[in-house]
C-alpha cells in the first residue's frame, strides 16, 4: 500500500510538472494582466482541465495493468459506438 501511495504521489507530481501543463501555467502567469476576466477564467479552466486529465492518466497507469487499461478502453469504445447507434450519430 505504501508503494502504491508513493507511486500516486509521484504521478501527481509528474502531472503538475508536465511540459504542457507548465506551459499553460506560465502563459496564464505572464498574460494575466492583458486578459479580460472572461479570457482569464477560460485560461484557468483550460489549465485545470489539462492538469486533471494528466493526473487522471498517470494515476490510471499506476492503478491498472496494461491488460486492464486495454479492456477499459475497449469498453469505452463499445459504449461510444452503442451511443452513436442509439442517437444515429447525432449528439
N, C-alpha and C positions, 0 to 999 in steps of 0.2 A: 504494500500500500504506500509506503513512504517513497519507493522508487517511482511509482505512478504519479504521486503528488509532485515530486521533483520534476518529472517529465512535463507535467501540466504547467508548472511554473515556468519552465524553460520555453515551452510552446508559447505561452503568453508573452514572455519577454521577446521572443523572436518576432511575434506579430507586431508588437509595439515598435521594434527596430527594423521592420521590413522596409526596404528601399522605397516602395510605392507609398506606404503609409507615412513614412518620414517626409517624403516629398510633399505630400498633401499638407502635413502639419507645417512645414516650412513655408509653403505658399500662403497658407492662412495667416501665419505669423507676419510674414513680410508684406502682405497685401491688405491686412485688416483695416487700415486707415483709409484706403481708397475704395473699399467696398461699401455698397449700400447695406442696410440692415438685412434686406432680403437676400442679397448675394452672400453676405456673411453667414446667415442661417443655412443657406443652401450648401456652402462650403463645409460648414461644421457637420451637416447631415452626411455629406459625402465622406468626410473623414471618419465619422462614427461608423458608417456602413462598411467602409473599407477595413477598418480595424476589427470590427465584429466578424466580418467574413473571414479575414485572415486568421483570427483567433480560433474561430469555429473549425476551419480547415485543419489547422495544426493540431488542435485538441482531438479532432476526429482521428487523425493519424496516430495519435498516442493511444487512443482507447480501442480502436478497431484494427483487426488484422487486414491484410490486403484482400483476402477472400471475403471477409465481412463487408469491406468497402465495395467490392465488385457486386456483391448481392444487393447492397443498399442502392447503388447506382442503377442497377438493372430494374429494381423495383420502382425507383423514381421514374425511369423511362417508361415502364409499363403503365404507371398511373397517368403519366403525361399523355401517352397515346390513348388511353381509355378516356381521359378528359376531352381530347380532341374529337374522338368518335362521338361522345355524348353531345358535344356542342357543335358538331360538324365543322370543326376547325375555327369556329367563331369564339372569340374571348369576350 
